[in-house]
Amino acid sequence: MGDFNRRSFMATGAAVPLASALGIARSVAAPIGGRAARDLERLRGVVKFTGDGQSLTPLEYSHVLQEILAKREIDPDYYSLGGSVAELEERMAGILGKERAVFLPTGTLANSLAVRIQARGRSRVIVQDDSHLYNDSGDCAQVLSNLSLVPLAHDAGTFTLGDVELVIDRAASGRVNTGIGTIVIESPIRRRRGELFDYGEMQRICRYARDNDIATHLDGARLFMASGYTGISPAEFASHFDTVYVSMWKYFNASSGAILAGPRDLLDDLYHERRMFGGALPEAWPLTAVALHFVDGFEERFAAGVAASRDLIDELDELPGMWVEPVPNGSNIFKLHVEGVDLASFRAAMIGSDVQMPGPASGWPGFFLNVNETLARRPAEETARAFREALAAS
């Protein structure tokens, strides 16, 4: 980065605009041409049923950064401190209704640190049996923080206040006093295809926890998906919990990143533990600048995607051998049943029409399709025509 000196940056506390540091004027982000321009134009019209967000390609991601620099300067951070990182933290704290927010490189680290800092010497943590923290985080709570996870809601998404009370009574009746430090709720639940935790039960559990001095954490990686279907704002969801984690890559399209939000006295010094766990990226601005870019207007863009999906579902239910089944108490994922065709050929035909499809589901003929903002890129009848033609071709 030329003459940009990291130590002087920290010593003076001055934010050096990235565009200036790179010698790039804000208004002259280099245009692309030729094949790259044609590819980019095509990608902007692709409908993607494969994730919660736009799933940007490297070409799209680099162009987003160009678009940002054409409109504004990006202030670089120093080991994830200051610059656009601090800007994103402040913005997300406001959206989530919390005093403080901290950027972390992954959701796994966000959940791990949340339970670690809230345990306060009480080593048991209540989680869902299908939760990400219990199944997909490599026993991080047990190995790194000496915490014991207690899974509830076997073969279900929601555990009840009664379930919590049984665990607490059992812990209190043991020969060694082992307290419950934290209750973690994941909603929507990834392993249950976006199923939502029952909101009424969530409120009852969180009230009980506060009355009994038990910390609470919301794994809200897909929280903004939930809000788009329930009408409950992210801040209202988060208000019931001490801390909340939200993904920055799933639908805000950063290449990685997470926000952990909560009380100021709990999170102000978290950057020390972030660094201890190897999570202080030397330069996080390529992540946080893109997340900030897509936070603006997300609610409206996602609402347009949801509306388009509803029109599309009506169209698909009319096609022979095809129907749509919602996930019970679900959010943005639905089951598309497709019978009487070769699913691999059907999928290939859809991709040929610039409609990205996941691989076929296991155990039944069809696909799990994700609703996201890309569905609003085309009229529903145009997307339905791609399905109709793929059926005929396969």
Secondary structure as UniProt FT lines:
FT   TURN            2..3
FT   HELIX           6..12
FT   HELIX           18..21
FT   TURN            22..23
FT   HELIX           26..28
FT   HELIX           34..43
FT   TURN            44..45
FT   STRAND          47..48
FT   HELIX           58..71
FT   TURN            79..80
FT   HELIX           83..96
FT   STRAND          100..104
FT   HELIX           107..118
FT   TURN            120..121
FT   STRAND          124..128
FT   TURN            129..130
FT   HELIX           132..135
FT   TURN            138..139
FT   HELIX           140..145
FT   STRAND          148..152
FT   TURN            154..155
FT   HELIX           161..173
FT   STRAND          180..186
FT   HELIX           190..192
FT   TURN            193..194
FT   HELIX           199..211
FT   TURN            212..213
FT   STRAND          215..219
FT   TURN            221..222
FT   HELIX           223..230
FT   HELIX           234..239
FT   STRAND          243..247
FT   TURN            250..252
FT   STRAND          258..262
FT   HELIX           264..267
FT   TURN            268..269
FT   HELIX           270..276
FT   TURN            277..278
FT   HELIX           285..295
FT   TURN            296..297
FT   HELIX           298..316
FT   TURN            317..318
FT   TURN            320..321
FT   STRAND          322..326
FT   TURN            328..329
FT   STRAND          333..338
FT   HELIX           343..352
FT   TURN            353..354
FT   STRAND          355..356
FT   STRAND          366..370
FT   HELIX           373..377
FT   HELIX           380..393
//
